[in-house]
Amino acid sequence: MSASLDRLLRIMATLRDPYRGCEWDRAQTFATIAPYTIEEAYEVADAIERADMEDLRGELGDLLLQVVFHARIADEGGYFTFEDVARTIADKMEARHPHIFGETAGITDASHWEDLKAAERAASGSTSALDGVAAALPALMRAEKLQKRAARVGFDWPDPEGPAAKVAEEARELAEASEAERFEEAGDLLFAAVNLVRAYGVAPEEALRAANAKFERRFRAMEQAAGGDFASRSLEEQETLWQQVKAAERL
């Protein structure tokens, strides 16, 4: 183990020490730390998207701290240690790459990766093609994963025409829904939209992140162009500013 990693593990052990540790760190559990773990993963993704390598280094450290924190809590409970975590993932990666580490040199990742993952799920007692899709994933990402799992066993449209028609159908049903039905119909529409985007080979989560960034960039540009009184402008004036910002981006 590297000196830096060993130091980090010792720091966490000290922070969790029941006598001389940090009160806040001692009070944490798997459940209370989980939201921070998710947040740190998104901050890593954000640093990558901004191509900020200095920030990425720091955010990866924050994410590593989350792993160390969870492992320390598990160690204290007698479940497993950080060493167990590292060994488990190392064993898994070697098992999933027999063409690199095993006796099947020349076989590609694509030909065996999913089969190996399916075998792992079966060995763990999975009974459904959907088993193992984490419920805590962001809804958009989980929808894509559920659809991909279903597609592996043949439950999928053969081309984009099917999901496109489904999106139109769900949009009509939402428009015609009663107030009590709107929540469910809105979910059906979003799920269908994920399926359509996926049919074109686009990752929905990444596409929406990019769309969010584009909207934010354009909206801020509108506010700046309005000279500080954007909210007082009429909708028609705001739309004019929006079109101007879009046109300026094409130049």
C-alpha positions in Angstrom: 0.0 0.0 0.0 1.3 3.5 -0.9 2.3 5.8 1.9 -0.3 8.4 0.9 -3.1 5.8 1.0 -2.0 4.4 4.3 -1.9 7.9 5.7 -5.5 8.5 4.5 -6.7 5.3 6.2 -5.0 6.3 9.4 -6.5 9.8 9.3 -10.0 8.2 8.9 -9.3 5.8 11.8 -8.4 8.8 14.0 -11.4 10.8 12.9 -13.7 7.8 13.9 -11.9 7.1 17.1 -14.5 7.0 19.9 -12.3 8.9 22.4 -10.3 11.4 20.4 -12.0 11.5 17.1 -14.2 14.2 15.4 -17.7 14.3 16.8 -19.3 14.7 13.4 -17.3 11.9 11.7 -18.0 9.5 14.6 -21.8 10.1 14.3 -21.9 9.1 10.6 -23.4 5.9 9.2 -23.6 4.3 5.8 -26.9 6.0 5.2 -25.9 9.5 6.3 -22.7 9.3 4.2 -24.4 7.9 1.0 -25.7 11.3 -0.2 -22.2 12.8 0.0 -20.9 9.9 -2.0 -23.4 10.5 -4.7 -22.6 14.3 -4.7 -18.9 13.7 -4.9 -19.3 11.4 -7.9 -21.3 14.1 -9.7 -18.6 16.7 -8.8 -16.0 14.4 -10.4 -18.2 14.2 -13.6 -18.5 18.0 -13.5 -14.7 18.5 -13.3 -14.3 16.1 -16.3 -16.9 18.0 -18.3 -15.1 21.3 -17.7 -11.7 19.6 -18.5 -10.4 21.1 -15.2 -7.6 18.7 -14.3 -6.6 20.6 -11.1 -10.2 20.4 -9.9 -10.5 16.8 -11.0 -7.5 15.8 -8.8 -9.2 17.3 -5.8 -12.7 15.8 -6.6 -11.2 12.3 -7.1 -9.6 12.7 -3.7 -13.0 13.7 -2.2 -14.6 10.6 -3.9 -11.8 8.3 -2.6 -12.4 9.7 0.9 -16.0 8.5 0.6 -14.8 5.0 -0.2 -12.4 5.1 2.8 -15.2 6.4 5.0 -17.6 3.6 4.1 -14.9 1.0 4.4 -13.9 2.3 7.9 -17.5 2.1 9.1 -17.7 -1.5 7.7 -14.4 -2.4 9.4 -15.7 -1.1 12.8 -18.8 -3.2 12.3 -16.9 -6.3 11.5 -18.2 -6.6 7.9 -15.1 -6.0 5.7 -12.0 -3.8 5.5 -10.6 -1.4 2.9 -8.3 -4.2 1.9 -11.3 -6.4 1.2 -12.8 -3.7 -1.0 -9.6 -3.4 -3.0 -9.1 -7.1 -3.3 -12.8 -7.7 -4.4 -12.6 -5.2 -7.2 -9.2 -6.4 -8.3 -10.5 -10.0 -8.5 -13.6 -8.8 -10.4 -11.6 -6.9 -13.0 -9.3 -9.9 -13.6 -12.3 -12.2 -13.9 -14.0 -9.9 -16.4 -10.9 -9.6 -18.6 -9.9 -13.2 -19.2 -8.5 -12.1 -22.6 -5.9 -10.0 -20.7 -5.3 -11.9 -17.4 -6.5 -15.4 -18.3 -6.0 -18.0 -20.9 -8.4 -16.6 -23.6 -6.0 -14.2 -25.3 -7.5 -12.6 -28.4 -11.1 -12.7 -27.3 -12.5 -9.1 -27.2 -14.2 -7.4 -24.3 -17.5 -7.1 -26.1 -17.8 -10.8 -26.7 -17.6 -11.8 -23.1 -18.1 -8.8 -20.8 -21.9 -9.0 -20.6 -21.9 -12.8 -20.4 -19.5 -12.6 -17.5 -21.6 -10.0 -15.7 -24.7 -12.1 -16.3 -22.9 -15.1 -14.8 -21.9 -13.0 -11.8 -25.5 -12.0 -11.2 -26.7 -15.6 -11.6 -24.1 -16.7 -9.1 -25.4 -14.2 -6.6 -28.9 -15.5 -6.8 -30.4 -13.1 -9.4 -33.7 -14.3 -10.9 -34.6 -11.4 -13.2 -32.8 -9.6 -16.1 -33.4 -6.4 -14.1 -31.7 -7.6 -10.9 -28.7 -5.4 -9.9 -29.9 -2.1 -11.3 -29.4 0.1 -8.3 -32.6 1.8 -7.0 -30.5 4.8 -5.9 -29.4 5.7 -9.4 -30.7 9.0 -10.8 -34.0 8.3 -12.4 -32.9 9.1 -15.9 -29.8 6.8 -15.7 -31.8 4.0 -14.1 -34.5 4.2 -16.8 -31.8 3.7 -19.4 -30.2 0.8 -17.5 -33.6 -0.9 -17.0 -34.3 -0.6 -20.7 -30.9 -2.0 -21.7 -31.4 -5.0 -19.4 -34.8 -5.7 -21.0 -33.2 -5.3 -24.4 -30.7 -8.0 -23.7 -33.5 -10.6 -23.5 -35.2 -9.3 -26.6 -37.7 -6.9 -25.1 -36.9 -3.8 -27.3 -38.0 -2.0 -30.4 -36.1 -3.0 -33.6 -35.7 0.6 -34.7 -36.4 4.2 -33.6 -39.9 4.2 -35.2 -41.5 2.2 -32.4 -40.2 4.4 -29.5 -41.0 7.6 -31.5 -44.6 6.5 -31.9 -44.7 5.7 -28.2 -43.4 9.2 -27.2 -46.2 10.7 -29.3 -48.7 8.4 -27.7 -47.6 9.2 -24.2 -47.6 13.0 -25.0 -51.2 12.7 -26.1 -52.1 10.7 -23.0 -50.5 13.4 -20.7 -52.4 16.2 -22.5 -55.7 14.3 -22.0 -55.0 13.1 -18.5 -57.0 14.2 -15.5 -55.2 16.0 -12.7 -55.0 12.7 -10.7 -53.5 10.9 -13.7 -50.9 13.5 -14.7 -48.1 12.3 -12.4 -48.2 8.8 -13.8 -48.6 9.9 -17.4 -45.7 12.4 -17.0 -43.5 9.5 -15.9 -44.5 7.3 -18.8 -43.6 10.2 -21.2 -40.2 10.6 -19.7 -39.5 6.9 -19.7 -40.6 6.7 -23.4 -38.3 9.7 -24.2 -35.4 7.8 -22.7 -36.2 4.8 -24.9 -36.3 7.0 -28.0 -33.0 8.7 -27.3 -31.4 5.3 -26.5 -32.7 3.9 -29.8 -30.5 6.5 -31.6 -27.4 5.4 -29.7 -27.3 8.5 -27.4 -26.7 8.3 -23.7 -29.7 10.1 -22.2 -28.0 11.3 -19.0 -25.1 12.8 -20.9 -27.4 14.3 -23.5 -29.5 16.0 -20.8 -26.4 17.2 -18.9 -25.3 18.9 -22.2 -28.7 20.3 -22.7 -28.8 21.7 -19.2 -25.4 23.3 -19.8 -26.5 24.8 -23.1 -29.7 26.3 -21.5 -27.8 27.7 -18.6 -25.2 29.3 -20.9 -27.9 30.8 -23.2 -30.0 32.0 -20.3 -27.1 33.8 -18.6 -26.3 35.4 -22.0 -29.9 36.7 -22.2 -29.7 38.1 -18.8 -26.5 39.9 -19.6 -27.9 41.2 -22.9 -31.0 42.5 -21.1 -28.7 44.7 -18.9 -30.0 43.6 -15.6 -33.8 44.0 -16.2 -34.5 40.6 -17.8 -37.4 39.8 -15.5 -39.3 43.0 -16.4 -39.2 42.2 -20.1 -42.3 40.8 -21.8 -42.3 37.2 -23.0 -42.0 38.3 -26.6 -39.0 40.5 -25.7 -37.4 37.6 -23.8 -37.9 35.3 -26.8 -36.3 37.9 -29.0 -33.2 37.9 -26.8 -33.2 34.1 -26.8 -33.1 34.0 -30.6 -30.4 36.6 -30.6 -28.2 34.5 -28.3 -28.8 31.4 -30.4 -27.9 33.3 -33.5 -24.7 34.7 -31.9 -23.6 31.1 -31.0 -23.7 30.1 -34.7 -21.3 32.9 -35.7 
